[in-house]
Amino acid sequence: MQRRRVWMRRITRATATIAVGALVGFLVPTVAADFTAKPEVQAQTNESPVARSFIDAYVSDDQVTLDKMGASADTKQKAARFKAEYTKVDPPVHLGSWIIGGGITLHGYAAHVVDEQGQDGQLAWRVYTVAGQAAIIDPPPSTQTP
């Protein structure tokens, strides 16, 4: 009888240890996955009329429209410089739009341009919109875009 109790105690302890290990092995990764930061989902969306109006005003240097849209003085100056540097600018083509989150959407545009020396080029812009306002995101310093 005594031996049976000893063996039952050992088996019970081993079973309990395995059960607790399995429980902890399942719960810890599950809880950790719930509390880790997840990147916001970026969903594609249609082109915003605000972004389209903004990019059209930017490439045509329409200062009145840029003013109405609340563009910064720096953006208006870049638009004027852009218009002066390129003799021909095709209408910007919408490349895609993405919802970033918090009411912010990002829009990509590209256009064929011809500079003063007659050389063809292609320029790209990223426009973000939030609460009916739009602005251009400057490209990284490694690229040169007026």
N, C-alpha and C positions, 0 to 999 in steps of 0.2 A: 504494500500500500504506500509505504514511504517512497519507494522508488518511482512509483507511478506519479505521485504528486510532484516529485522533482522534475521528471520528464515533462509533465503537463505544464509546469511553470516555465521550463525552458522553451517549449514549443509556443506557449502563449506569448512569452517575451519576444521571441523571434518573429512571430506573426505580427505582433503589435509594432515592432520596429520596422518591418517591411511596409505595413499599412501607413505608418506615419511618414516614412520616407517617400512612398508613392504620393501621398497627399501633399506633402511639401514640394515634391518634384513637379506636381501639376499646378499647385496654387501659386508658387513663387513666379514662374514665367508668365502665368495668366495675369496676375496682378501687375507685374512689371510691364507687360505689354499694354495694359489699360492706362497706366500712368505715364508712359513715354509720350513725348511730343510727336504728333503726326503732322506732316506738311499738309497745308490746305490743298484741296483738290482744285486744279486749274481746269476749268471747263471752257471749251470753245464756245463762242457766241457770235452773233451777227455784228456787223459793223455799226458803230454808233454814229448817228447823224451829227452829234457834237464833234466827234473826232474828225469826221469827213469835212465838216465846215472849217474846222481849225486847220487841218493840213492844206486844204484848198486856199485858205486865206494866207497861210504861211508861205507857200511856194509862189503865190501871185503878189506877195507883199501888200495885202489888203489891210492897211493899218486901221481903218475904221472897224472892220469886222474883228480884228485882233483886239482892239480896244473894247468892243462890246463884250467879247468873250473873257475879258479880264486877264489878257496876256501880260506878262511882266515886260518891263522896259528892255531887258536883256533879250527876250524872245523877239520883240519887235525889231530890235537892232539887228539880230541875226537874220531875220526875214528880209530886211532891207539890204544887208550885205549879200545874202544869197541871190536876190533878184539882180544885183549889180554884177555878180560874178558869172552868171550863166545867161547866155543869149536865148537859149531855147530850153524850156522845161515841159516835158509831156505831163499830162495829168497823172497824179500819183495813183498807183495800183494798190488796192487793199490786199495785203498778204495773209491776214488772219487777225482774229481778236480772241483774247483770253480773259476770263474773269479771274482776278487775283484774289479777291475777297474784300470785305468791308466796303463794298460799293465801288471798288476800283476795277477798271477794265484797261487792258493794254492792247494797243492796236499797232500792227506793223504795216508800213507803206514803203513803196519803192517807186522811183521814177527815172526815166531816161533823160539825161541832160546833155547839152552841148555848151562848152565853155567859150570864152572869148577868142581862143586860138582855133576853134573849130573842132576840138577833140571831143569825141563821144565819151560819156561816162554814165554810171548808174549810181544813184544815191538812195540810201535807205534811212527811214526815220522810225522811231518808236514814239507813239503818242499815248499818254495815259489820260483817262477821264475819271473824274470823281465829282459827284454832286453837280453835274451840269457844267463843270469847268474842265478845260483841257490844257495840256502842256506837253512840250517835247522833252523827251529824256535825251540828254546829251550822250553821244557815243563815247566809248572808252578813249582815253588819250592816245592810244596806239593808232587810231584811225583818224583821218582828217575829213571832216564834213562841215561845211559852213553853216 
